[in-house]
């Protein structure tokens, strides 16, 4: 599961919007909105890599966002 709140925070921190991020990674804005709205469940590895590059995430930040572990 993707930590969508941390992802959105990083987008804002980098001075971007979801629309601008979508443009940077080469996907339609509505596609990125849909993937984020779906708790990131439909992100591919390629999507995650492109987002990490576009946001210049550290390995730790990327792990915290894209590899959230939920313990029930």
C-alpha positions, -999 to +999 in steps of 0.1 A: +000+000+000+012+035-009+013+062+018-007+087-002-005+114+024+033+113+024+032+113-014+009+143-016+031+161+010+062+155-011+044+168-042+035+200-024+070+203-007+086+202-042+063+230-054+043+208-077+007+198-082-006+164-092-012+178-127+024+191-130+038+158-116+017+139-142+032+159-169+067+154-156+062+116-156+044+114-189+009+103-178-024+119-181-034+140-151-067+121-147-047+088-146-024+100-118-054+114-099-072+080-102-041+060-091-037+083-060-074+082-052-072+044-053-046+045-024-019+039-050-029+003-054-026+005-092+009+021-093+034+001-113+071-002-105+076+021-135+052+047-121+070+046-087+104+050-103+093+079-124+077+096-094+108+091-073+130+107-100+106+136-106+103+143-069+141+136-063+132+113-034+159+098-013+158+059-010+144+063+025+116+087+014+108+063-015+106+034+009+084+053+033+060+063+005+058+032-017+064+003+007+041+011+036+035-020+057+001-023+073-001-044+104-036-055+115 
